[in-house]
Amino acid sequence: MSLTSIAGKIFLPRQRQLERHNSEAETLQRDVLRRLLERAKTTEYGRQHNFANISSYEEFTRFVPVNSYEELKESIDRMRHGERDVLWPGRVKWYAKSSGTTNDKSKFIPVSSEGLQHIHYAGGFDTVALYLRNNPQSRLFDGRALILGGSHAPNYNLPGSLVGDLSAILIENINPLANLLRVPKKQTALLSDFEIKRDRIAREAMTKNVTNISGVPSWMLSVLDRMMELSGKQHLEEVWPNIEVFFHGGVAFTPYRQQYERLITSPRMHYMETYNASEGFFGLQSDPADKSMMLMLDYDVFYEFQELSGETGERKELSGKTGARNIVPIWGVEPGKNYAMLISTSCGLWRYMIGDTVRFTQKNPYMFVISGRTKHFINAFGEELIVDNAEQGLQYACQQTGAEVLEYTAAPVFMDDHAKCRHQWLIEFSRPPQDVQQFAVLLDQRLQALNSDYEAKRYKDITLQPLQIVTARHGLFNDWLKQQGKLGGQHKVPRLSNERKHIEQLLELNR
């Protein structure tokens, strides 16, 4: 009997429990809200907002304002300096340095011991539970797991308090028994220099029997490429004959899928998407045939959703406000609409606007796709172009031309020398198209088909000229991230921006 068949029995009760997501979404979420309020009612924030007397969701929306990071920043900084019972009971020792954007100003997200266990590790456990349910012949635990992580550093020099990438916090606190099944060793996993770490991970992992890999697609691909260089092999299964699954998250997988499928040709290989952010673990791909994810409703996360106006969505600033009419709980969402997501968690985030937008594809269970970021879009001329449009447009252009996109970013050109406006795309191809101009035309046409606002602005080239593609040299985006001190971990390039700060920096490096 394999180790996986023995260990798999541990996950059977949870697999049955997850069936409640099919019919009891409202009950699960109301229970979560009640539990969070009861636990935090004696905190400073709980006393200020009358947690002890809140008995319904409607009262919760009346007493508790919608918050951005700026509203909670002062409280979080006090917590980082060691104050207790501010946003969550007790002292919170861990802070995830947010890497959702590459803005200069970092966010520090509290990670309480409850949040660590009942959100982040719960998500990891359920990832395995659902994978084993869908793949009963798996030999997952008969080999090692390659798990990529970032790094951490002391938090204000307070004893036992650290700040860093969420992945580093998870590795630092993982059950010691789990270290027997994972690579690389802890000292390597937590190295801060990604280039050194990449080489050491590749050397440590290539001699192990790795069956599964977990991490951000871009950084994992970099590690695997280094390992292939060292091994001299062409396909990953030549190094790891028993590789069977990649648990991925952090960025959209679409731009990387073809590269992984070329690197890993084994018919037994699976891919499973997870929605794990610094703020929490929110969703899992429960059906291998369905690209949408199931919203996890019984963790220490209470969800709300702000409906976005317009066809593609425009977020209205609501932070600091209570009782907003266009915010609904899970039982109030409608499939097909775009929503900005708000969360209340056992890490002390209350009605917190996480910055991601989602679109539900069905109810019972609640399945969704990440449609973009509330701050990652281009709406310089009323075109409301979101990341979901960009990903689909690029996928179409790649399919038509045989190209492969490694990294990209796009921003508006507000007025060129001829007083013309357009979108400028900077794209690093892993396999360039034979005709970049044809690729640009296909991308532009697909964006118009996907987004009527963009189509209207492109009408007869009156408002927007045809988009421009600038081809990036190999390694440009990694060089830029290194320059920003953000190479490795969960850091990623902003895909779309309403201003030109990032793209100008990249273009300067591309010369």
C-alpha positions as CSV (number, residue, x, y, z in Angstrom):
1,M,0.0,0.0,0.0
2,S,1.4,3.4,-1.0
3,L,2.0,6.2,1.4
4,T,-0.6,8.3,-0.5
5,S,-3.3,5.7,-0.1
6,I,-2.7,5.7,3.7
7,A,-2.4,9.5,4.0
8,G,-5.4,10.0,1.8
9,K,-7.7,8.7,4.4
10,I,-7.0,11.7,6.5
11,F,-8.7,13.9,3.9
12,L,-11.9,11.8,3.6
13,P,-13.9,13.6,6.3
14,R,-13.1,17.0,4.9
15,Q,-14.0,15.9,1.3
16,R,-17.5,15.0,2.7
17,Q,-17.7,18.2,4.7
18,L,-16.9,20.3,1.6
19,E,-20.2,19.1,0.1
20,R,-22.0,21.7,2.3
21,H,-20.7,24.3,-0.1
22,N,-23.2,23.0,-2.6
23,S,-26.3,23.9,-0.7
24,E,-25.5,25.8,2.6
25,A,-23.5,28.9,1.5
26,E,-25.6,31.4,3.4
27,T,-25.5,29.3,6.6
28,L,-21.8,28.8,6.4
29,Q,-21.1,32.5,5.9
30,R,-23.5,33.7,8.6
31,D,-21.7,31.3,11.0
32,V,-18.3,32.7,10.0
33,L,-19.5,36.3,10.6
34,R,-21.0,35.4,14.0
35,R,-17.8,33.6,15.0
36,L,-15.5,36.5,14.0
37,L,-17.6,39.1,15.8
38,E,-17.7,37.1,19.0
39,R,-14.0,36.6,19.0
40,A,-13.1,40.2,18.3
41,K,-15.8,42.0,20.4
42,T,-13.3,43.0,23.2
43,T,-10.7,44.4,20.8
44,E,-10.3,48.1,20.4
45,Y,-11.9,48.0,17.0
46,G,-14.7,45.7,18.2
47,R,-15.6,48.1,21.0
48,Q,-15.5,51.1,18.7
49,H,-17.9,49.4,16.3
50,N,-20.3,47.7,18.7
51,F,-19.4,44.1,17.8
52,A,-21.0,42.8,21.1
53,N,-24.5,44.0,20.0
54,I,-24.4,43.0,16.3
55,S,-26.7,40.1,15.7
56,S,-27.2,40.2,11.9
57,Y,-25.5,41.0,8.7
58,E,-27.6,44.1,8.3
59,E,-26.4,45.4,11.6
60,F,-22.9,44.6,10.7
61,T,-23.1,46.8,7.6
62,R,-24.6,49.6,9.7
63,F,-22.0,49.7,12.4
64,V,-18.8,48.7,10.5
65,P,-17.4,50.9,7.7
66,V,-15.8,49.8,4.5
67,N,-12.0,50.0,4.8
68,S,-9.1,50.4,2.5
69,Y,-5.6,49.8,3.7
70,E,-5.2,53.5,4.5
71,E,-8.1,53.4,7.0
72,L,-6.4,50.4,8.9
73,K,-2.8,51.4,8.4
74,E,-2.4,53.3,11.7
75,S,-3.9,50.4,13.7
76,I,-1.7,47.9,11.9
77,D,1.4,49.9,12.6
78,R,0.5,50.0,16.3
79,M,0.1,46.2,16.1
80,R,3.5,45.9,14.4
81,H,5.0,47.9,17.3
82,G,3.7,45.2,19.7
83,E,0.3,46.6,20.9
84,R,-2.3,44.0,21.7
85,D,-6.0,43.7,21.1
86,V,-6.2,46.4,18.4
87,L,-7.9,44.8,15.4
88,W,-7.7,41.2,16.6
89,P,-7.3,39.7,20.1
90,G,-3.8,39.3,21.5
91,R,-0.5,40.2,19.9
92,V,-0.1,39.5,16.2
93,K,3.5,38.6,15.5
94,W,3.5,38.0,11.7
95,Y,3.0,40.5,8.9
96,A,2.8,39.6,5.2
97,K,4.4,42.2,3.0
98,S,1.8,42.6,0.2
99,S,3.1,41.9,-3.2
100,G,-0.2,42.4,-5.1
101,T,1.4,45.4,-6.9
102,T,4.8,46.8,-7.5
103,N,4.0,50.2,-6.0
104,D,6.7,51.9,-3.9
105,K,4.5,51.8,-0.8
106,S,4.3,48.4,0.7
107,K,1.3,47.0,2.7
108,F,1.8,45.0,5.8
109,I,-1.1,42.5,6.3
110,P,-1.4,41.0,9.8
111,V,-1.3,37.2,10.0
112,S,-2.6,36.0,13.3
113,S,-2.2,32.5,14.6
114,E,-5.9,31.9,13.9
115,G,-5.6,33.2,10.4
116,L,-2.6,31.1,9.7
117,Q,-4.4,27.9,10.8
118,H,-8.0,28.6,9.8
119,I,-7.4,30.4,6.5
120,H,-4.0,29.8,5.0
121,Y,-3.2,26.3,6.1
122,A,-6.9,25.3,5.8
123,G,-6.6,26.3,2.1
124,G,-3.5,24.2,1.7
125,F,-5.2,21.2,3.3
126,D,-8.3,21.6,1.1
127,T,-6.1,21.9,-2.0
128,V,-4.8,18.4,-1.4
129,A,-8.2,17.1,-0.3
130,L,-9.8,18.2,-3.6
131,Y,-6.9,17.0,-5.7
132,L,-7.0,13.5,-4.2
133,R,-10.8,13.4,-4.6
134,N,-10.4,14.2,-8.3
135,N,-7.3,11.9,-8.8
136,P,-7.8,8.7,-6.8
137,Q,-4.8,7.1,-8.5
138,S,-2.4,9.8,-7.3
139,R,0.9,9.0,-5.7
140,L,1.3,12.5,-4.3
141,F,2.8,11.6,-0.9
142,D,5.1,8.9,-2.3
143,G,7.6,11.7,-3.3
144,R,8.6,15.2,-2.4
145,A,6.9,18.6,-2.9
146,L,8.8,21.5,-4.3
147,I,7.4,24.6,-2.6
148,L,8.7,28.0,-3.6
149,G,8.7,30.8,-1.0
150,G,10.0,34.3,-0.4
151,S,11.9,35.6,2.5
152,H,11.3,37.4,5.8
153,A,13.1,39.9,8.1
154,P,12.7,41.2,11.7
155,N,9.7,43.4,12.3
156,Y,10.9,46.6,14.1
157,N,13.4,44.4,15.9
158,L,10.7,43.1,18.2
159,P,11.5,39.6,19.6
160,G,9.7,36.8,17.6
161,S,8.0,39.3,15.3
162,L,8.7,39.0,11.5
163,V,7.6,40.6,8.3
164,G,8.0,39.1,4.8
165,D,6.3,37.3,2.0
166,L,3.3,35.2,3.0
167,S,5.0,32.2,1.5
168,A,8.0,32.6,3.8
169,I,5.6,32.9,6.8
170,L,3.9,29.7,5.8
171,I,7.3,27.9,5.5
172,E,8.6,29.3,8.8
173,N,5.5,28.0,10.7
174,I,4.8,24.7,8.8
175,N,4.5,21.5,10.8
176,P,8.0,20.0,11.2
177,L,6.6,16.7,9.8
178,A,5.8,18.4,6.5
179,N,9.4,19.3,6.1
180,L,10.1,15.6,5.6
181,L,8.1,15.7,2.4
182,R,9.2,19.0,0.9
183,V,12.2,20.6,-0.8
184,P,14.3,22.7,-0.7
185,K,15.6,22.8,2.9
186,K,14.3,25.6,5.0
187,Q,17.5,27.7,4.9
188,T,17.4,27.7,1.1
189,A,13.7,28.4,0.8
190,L,14.0,31.5,2.9
191,L,17.1,33.1,1.1
192,S,16.4,36.7,0.1
193,D,18.6,36.7,-3.0
194,F,16.4,35.1,-5.6
195,E,19.2,34.4,-8.1
196,I,21.3,32.5,-5.5
197,K,18.1,30.8,-4.2
198,R,17.1,29.8,-7.8
199,D,20.4,28.0,-8.3
200,R,20.4,26.3,-4.9
201,I,16.8,25.1,-5.2
202,A,17.5,23.7,-8.7
203,R,20.6,21.8,-7.4
204,E,18.8,20.5,-4.3
205,A,15.6,19.4,-6.0
206,M,16.9,17.8,-9.1
207,T,18.2,14.7,-7.2
208,K,14.9,14.2,-5.3
209,N,11.7,12.3,-6.3
210,V,9.5,15.3,-6.7
211,T,5.8,14.5,-7.4
212,N,4.3,18.0,-7.0
213,I,5.3,21.6,-7.3
214,S,3.7,24.8,-5.8
215,G,4.3,28.4,-6.5
216,V,3.8,31.4,-8.7
217,P,4.1,30.3,-12.4
218,S,6.7,32.9,-13.4
219,W,9.1,32.2,-10.6
220,M,8.6,28.4,-10.7
221,L,9.4,28.5,-14.5
222,S,12.6,30.3,-13.7
223,V,13.7,27.6,-11.2
224,L,12.7,24.8,-13.6
225,D,14.6,26.4,-16.5
226,R,17.7,26.5,-14.3
227,M,17.3,22.9,-13.4
228,M,17.0,21.9,-17.0
229,E,20.2,23.8,-17.7
230,L,22.0,21.9,-14.9
231,S,20.6,18.5,-15.8
232,G,21.0,18.8,-19.5
233,K,17.5,17.2,-20.0
234,Q,14.8,18.4,-22.3
235,H,11.7,17.6,-20.4
236,L,10.9,17.8,-16.7
237,E,9.7,14.2,-16.4
238,E,13.2,13.1,-17.4
239,V,14.4,14.6,-14.1
240,W,11.3,13.8,-12.1
241,P,9.6,10.7,-13.6
242,N,6.8,10.9,-11.1
243,I,5.8,14.5,-11.4
244,E,2.0,14.8,-11.5
245,V,0.7,18.2,-10.5
246,F,1.5,21.9,-10.3
247,F,-0.5,23.9,-7.7
248,H,-0.3,27.4,-9.0
249,G,-1.5,30.9,-8.0
250,G,-0.6,34.5,-7.7
251,V,-0.9,35.4,-11.4
252,A,-3.0,34.2,-14.3
253,F,-1.7,30.9,-15.7
254,T,-2.8,31.5,-19.3
255,P,0.4,33.2,-20.5
256,Y,2.5,30.4,-19.1
257,R,0.5,27.3,-19.9
258,Q,2.1,26.6,-23.3
259,Q,5.5,26.9,-21.8
260,Y,4.7,24.4,-19.1
261,E,3.1,22.0,-21.5
262,R,6.2,22.1,-23.7
263,L,8.4,21.5,-20.7
264,I,6.3,18.8,-19.1
265,T,5.0,16.3,-21.8
266,S,3.8,13.6,-19.4
267,P,0.1,12.8,-19.9
268,R,-0.2,12.3,-16.2
269,M,0.5,16.0,-15.4
270,H,-2.2,18.1,-13.8
271,Y,-2.6,21.8,-13.1
272,M,-4.7,23.1,-10.2
273,E,-5.3,26.8,-9.6
274,T,-5.5,28.3,-6.1
275,Y,-6.5,31.8,-5.0
276,N,-4.1,32.5,-2.1
277,A,-3.2,36.1,-1.4
278,S,-1.4,37.9,1.5
279,E,-4.8,38.6,2.9
280,G,-6.1,35.1,2.8
281,F,-6.8,31.9,1.0
282,F,-10.1,32.3,-0.9
283,G,-10.6,29.8,-3.7
284,L,-9.7,26.5,-5.3
285,Q,-10.2,24.9,-8.7
286,S,-12.4,22.0,-7.6
287,D,-13.1,20.6,-11.1
288,P,-10.1,20.0,-13.4
289,A,-12.4,20.6,-16.4
290,D,-13.6,23.9,-15.2
291,K,-11.2,26.9,-15.1
292,S,-13.3,28.7,-12.5
293,M,-12.7,28.2,-8.7
294,M,-14.9,27.4,-5.8
295,L,-15.2,30.1,-3.1
296,M,-14.2,28.6,0.2
297,L,-17.0,29.7,2.6
298,D,-16.2,28.0,6.0
299,Y,-12.7,29.5,6.7
300,D,-12.3,32.5,8.9
301,V,-13.2,34.8,6.0
302,F,-16.6,36.6,5.6
303,Y,-17.0,37.9,2.1
304,E,-18.9,40.9,0.6
305,F,-19.0,42.0,-3.0
306,Q,-19.3,45.5,-4.4
307,E,-21.1,45.5,-7.7
308,L,-19.1,47.4,-10.4
309,S,-20.8,49.8,-12.7
310,G,-20.6,49.6,-16.5
311,E,-20.0,46.5,-18.7
312,T,-16.5,45.9,-17.5
313,G,-16.8,47.5,-14.2
314,E,-15.7,50.7,-12.5
315,R,-15.2,50.8,-8.7
316,K,-16.6,53.7,-6.7
317,E,-14.6,54.8,-3.7
318,L,-16.5,53.6,-0.6
319,S,-13.9,53.3,2.1
320,G,-15.0,54.8,5.4
321,K,-18.7,54.4,4.6
322,T,-21.3,52.1,6.1
323,G,-24.4,50.6,4.6
324,A,-23.4,51.0,1.0
325,R,-26.2,49.9,-1.2
326,N,-24.3,48.2,-3.9
327,I,-22.4,45.8,-1.5
328,V,-23.9,42.4,-1.0
329,P,-23.0,39.2,0.9
330,I,-22.5,35.9,-1.0
331,W,-26.2,35.1,-1.0
332,G,-26.8,38.4,-2.9
333,V,-24.4,38.0,-5.8
334,E,-25.5,37.3,-9.4
335,P,-23.5,35.2,-11.9
336,G,-22.0,37.2,-14.8
337,K,-21.5,40.4,-13.0
338,N,-18.2,41.9,-12.0
339,Y,-17.6,42.5,-8.3
340,A,-14.9,44.0,-6.1
341,M,-14.3,41.7,-3.2
342,L,-14.3,42.8,0.5
343,I,-13.3,40.5,3.3
344,S,-13.5,40.4,7.1
345,T,-11.0,37.9,8.6
346,S,-9.5,36.5,11.8
347,C,-6.4,38.5,10.9
348,G,-8.2,41.7,11.9
349,L,-9.2,43.0,8.5
350,W,-12.8,44.3,8.6
351,R,-14.8,45.0,5.4
352,Y,-11.4,45.3,3.7
353,M,-11.2,46.0,0.0
354,I,-8.7,43.5,-1.2
355,G,-8.3,45.1,-4.6
356,D,-9.3,42.0,-6.7
357,T,-12.4,41.8,-8.9
358,V,-14.2,38.6,-9.5
359,R,-17.0,37.3,-11.7
360,F,-19.2,34.4,-10.5
361,T,-20.0,31.7,-13.1
362,Q,-22.6,29.8,-11.0
363,K,-24.1,29.4,-7.6
364,N,-24.3,26.4,-5.3
365,P,-21.4,25.9,-5.2
366,Y,-20.3,29.5,-5.8
367,M,-17.8,29.3,-8.7
368,F,-15.9,32.3,-9.8
369,V,-13.0,33.6,-11.9
370,I,-10.6,36.5,-11.0
371,S,-11.5,39.2,-13.5
372,G,-8.8,41.7,-12.6
373,R,-7.7,44.3,-10.1
374,T,-9.6,47.4,-9.0
375,K,-6.5,49.4,-9.6
376,H,-5.1,47.4,-12.6
377,F,-7.1,48.6,-15.6
378,I,-6.8,51.2,-18.3
379,N,-9.7,53.7,-18.4
380,A,-7.8,56.8,-19.7
381,F,-10.4,57.5,-22.4
382,G,-13.5,55.7,-21.1
383,E,-12.4,52.3,-22.6
384,E,-12.5,50.4,-19.2
385,L,-10.1,47.7,-20.2
386,I,-9.5,45.2,-17.5
387,V,-7.0,42.4,-17.0
388,D,-9.5,39.7,-18.0
389,N,-9.9,41.3,-21.4
390,A,-6.1,41.5,-21.8
391,E,-5.6,37.9,-20.9
392,Q,-8.2,36.7,-23.3
393,G,-7.0,39.0,-26.1
394,L,-3.4,37.8,-25.7
395,Q,-4.5,34.2,-25.6
396,Y,-6.4,34.6,-28.9
397,A,-3.5,36.4,-30.6
398,C,-1.1,33.7,-29.5
399,Q,-3.4,30.9,-30.7
400,Q,-3.7,32.5,-34.2
401,T,0.0,33.2,-34.6
402,G,1.8,30.5,-32.6
403,A,3.4,33.0,-30.4
404,E,3.9,32.7,-26.6
405,V,3.9,35.6,-24.2
406,L,6.1,35.5,-21.1
407,E,5.4,38.9,-19.5
408,Y,3.6,42.0,-20.5
409,T,2.4,45.4,-19.3
410,A,0.3,48.0,-21.0
411,A,-0.4,51.7,-20.5
412,P,-2.0,54.6,-22.4
413,V,-0.2,57.0,-24.6
414,F,-2.2,60.2,-23.9
415,M,-0.9,62.2,-26.9
416,D,2.0,61.5,-29.2
417,D,3.7,64.0,-31.6
418,H,0.7,63.9,-33.9
419,A,-1.8,64.5,-31.1
420,K,-2.9,60.8,-31.3
421,C,-3.9,58.6,-28.3
422,R,-3.4,54.8,-28.1
423,H,-2.5,51.9,-25.8
424,Q,1.1,50.9,-25.7
425,W,1.9,47.2,-24.9
426,L,5.4,46.1,-23.9
427,I,5.6,42.3,-24.4
428,E,8.3,39.9,-23.7
429,F,7.8,36.9,-25.9
430,S,9.1,33.4,-25.1
431,R,8.2,32.6,-28.7
432,P,7.7,35.7,-30.8
433,P,5.2,35.9,-33.7
434,Q,6.6,36.0,-37.2
435,D,4.7,39.3,-37.7
436,V,4.4,41.5,-34.7
437,Q,2.1,43.9,-36.5
438,Q,-0.3,41.0,-37.3
439,F,-0.2,40.0,-33.6
440,A,-1.1,43.6,-32.7
441,V,-4.1,43.6,-35.1
442,L,-5.4,40.3,-33.8
443,L,-5.1,41.5,-30.2
444,D,-6.8,44.8,-31.0
445,Q,-9.7,43.0,-32.8
446,R,-10.2,40.6,-30.0
447,L,-10.2,43.4,-27.4
448,Q,-12.9,45.1,-29.4
449,A,-14.9,41.9,-29.5
450,L,-14.6,41.4,-25.7
451,N,-15.2,45.0,-24.6
452,S,-17.8,47.3,-26.2
453,D,-16.4,50.3,-24.4
454,Y,-13.0,49.7,-26.0
455,E,-14.7,49.0,-29.3
456,A,-16.5,52.3,-29.2
457,K,-13.4,54.3,-28.4
458,R,-11.6,52.5,-31.3
459,Y,-14.4,53.4,-33.8
460,K,-12.8,54.8,-36.9
461,D,-9.7,55.5,-34.9
462,I,-11.3,58.7,-33.6
463,T,-10.6,58.5,-29.9
464,L,-8.0,55.6,-29.8
465,Q,-5.5,54.8,-32.5
466,P,-4.6,51.1,-33.1
467,L,-2.6,49.7,-30.2
468,Q,1.2,49.6,-30.4
469,I,3.4,46.7,-29.4
470,V,6.9,47.2,-28.3
471,T,8.9,43.9,-28.1
472,A,10.9,43.6,-24.9
473,R,14.3,42.0,-24.8
474,H,14.8,38.7,-23.0
475,G,14.9,39.1,-19.2
476,L,13.7,42.8,-19.2
477,F,10.9,42.3,-16.7
478,N,13.1,40.3,-14.3
479,D,15.8,43.0,-14.6
480,W,13.2,45.6,-13.7
481,L,11.9,43.7,-10.7
482,K,15.5,43.2,-9.5
483,Q,16.0,47.0,-9.9
484,Q,12.9,47.6,-7.7
485,G,14.2,45.1,-5.1
486,K,11.3,42.8,-5.9
487,L,12.9,39.8,-7.7
488,G,11.4,36.5,-6.6
489,G,8.8,35.6,-4.0
490,Q,5.2,36.6,-5.0
491,H,6.1,39.9,-6.7
492,K,4.6,40.4,-10.1
493,V,4.5,43.0,-12.9
494,P,1.5,45.3,-13.0
495,R,-0.4,44.1,-16.2
496,L,-2.4,47.3,-16.9
497,S,-2.0,50.8,-15.6
498,N,-3.7,54.1,-16.0
499,E,-0.4,56.0,-15.8
500,R,3.0,55.5,-17.4
501,K,5.3,55.3,-14.4
502,H,6.1,51.6,-14.7
503,I,6.2,51.3,-18.5
504,E,8.5,54.3,-18.8
505,Q,11.0,52.6,-16.3
506,L,10.8,49.4,-18.4
507,L,11.2,51.2,-21.7
508,E,14.3,52.9,-20.4
509,L,15.8,49.5,-19.4
510,N,14.8,48.1,-22.8
511,R,17.1,50.4,-24.7
